[in-house]
Every structure is written in structure tokens, then in C-alpha cells.
């Protein structure tokens, strides 16, 4: 976010900068070269920024800082967030970094593609943004957000699984809460899918495969693709396999869906376990997505290529796709 400092740097506001610069000195000696993290809150004024930097020992004289800001024309372009600086830093470099934006991992939360809701909660809890995994899990229910996010209307089991969009989020400039973290993820999901023509995709899928797919169904399939794929080409071909199997009335037989239940490796006995997420025993999609898919997987679920593939086998480095069961068995034999 851009800081609201322009009003403090022009007109009457210039006086605030000049007044502070005449007396803004670091209060004591601070050893130079120590790494410190400072957070500039959103909406900070020029004097507040300078004081934060002074208190941390990043700068020693606000007057020099103000001169550097004005020399670089940075009055209205510095950004809020968390920054890593060395004490006694060059003021011009400090200003350049403030214009460039936050460079600190403090206040940042990275949600990797393919994380389940449970793993997302663990990532939140270990990120240092001040939100525990327990608080996140207590809050992350579709019923808490459907009024503000209409795309949640079809969410099953009151679950936000699949909607917590994978990305690096920066909460350095504002106190994070479970609610603000979840809303940031839902906002991002909405932004990412806004440009996708899901209605046209659903119409094409109906025409080509005779399958009625909703937005939620596409998201659910995308989550399975995400867990099964190794690369973008895999995503497309796995999507084709899944649609071909659904058209033929075949079970999807995805190990990844039972991995969602076990939380890890899947054994032969697991594949015999009764569960709505067992796509060996149940036809069609799982009740909910099984992870937060990437945009690439969502696009693959929207637009499968035309193939006759019905099977795939994963080796260490690639997927082998087959049209017949005999070819599939041969692929397994070749890999062993």
C-alpha cells in the first residue's frame, strides 16, 4: 500500500517535516551494521516514518532523511510494510527501499499451491503473523463469509477448502487476525478467477462430455489435478483423463483423494476404505476440493485437451498416459 504522506510534504504539511528535521536526532549511540526489522504502518505520515527509523537506529538524523526523500521525489511513493535494514544505513538507500516496497519476511505468509486447509492453518500458525492455527481453524467456515463472497454459495460441508488461494501475503503493515487472513485469501481467489469465463467452460464441457460441471465442480477437479500433476503438460492431460473417465462412467481412481483422508501416503488397504473421498469406490468428484489449487490447475480443469486417455501412471519424473488398460499395464511394467 502507498503511504498517505503527500499531504504532509506539500503546503502546510511541509512545516511538519521541516520542524521535525530541525530536532530529529537519534537519542543514543547505536552500533552500526546490526540488522533490524521495522514495520511502517499503513497511512503513516512523514514524521512517523522518520521516528520509527530513528528509534530503530536505521537513521541518525531525520533531517538527512527528509532531504533524501525530497531529492528522490519520494514524498508520495513510499510503501507500508515490514523492512529489514542495517543500523546506520545510508539514508538514500533507505528511501529507495521504502519506495521499492517491503523486503522483510516478517509479517509475510506463504501459502504454497496444493496445501490443504489443515496445512494452510499450520502455515498460518508458524508464520509469525500473530494468528494461531487453532484460531484460524475456528474461523475458517464458509458460513462466516458467504454473504460477502457469493462464489462460496456452493461450498459443501461449510468448508473453505479450495478457496484459500495460494500466494505470499504481506501482513507487515497491519495487525493480522484469523478473519483478516481468510478475507485476504478469499479476496485473492475472487481476483484470480474474475477473468476466467467459467460459464463458457461449463457449456463446452457439457457439449463435449455430457457432464454438468459447476464452478465448484471445476474447482474440485482442479484440486485433484493439482495433487496429481508434476508440470503444466501433466495438468492438461490429467484433466482430459478425468473428463474421459467421467464420460464413460468410470471411477476417477485418484490416489490423491484418499491421500486427503490419510494425510499422507496411501496404501492398498486405504483404497478399500469406505469414504466419500475414495474415488476408487465412488464415481464422480469428491464432496469438496482436496487442496487449494493453482490458477494453472483451475484453467486445466476448465479446458481439457481432446485425447482418448483413460489412464495414467506416474514414474519418478513423468506421467505416462494410456488409452487402454493393456497399455496402462505395460506402462506399469516398463516402470518397474
Secondary structure, 3 states (H helix, E strand, C coil): CECCCHHHCCCCHHHHHHHHHCCCECCCCCCCCCEEEEEECCCCCHHHHHHHHHHHCCCCEHHHHHHHHHHCCCCCCCECEEEEEECCCCHHHHHHHHHHCCCCCCCEEECCCCCCHHHHHHHHHHCCCCCCHHHHHHHCEHHHCCCCCHHHCCCHHHECCCCCCCCEEECCCCCCCHHHHHHHHHHHHHHHHCCCCHHHHHHHHHHHHCCCCCHHHHHHHHHHHHHHCCCHHHHHHHHHHHHHHHHCCCCCCCHHHHHHHHCCCCCCCHHHCCCCCCCCCCCCCCCCCCCCCCHHHHHHHHCCCCCCCCEEEECCCCEEEECCHHHHHHHHHHHC
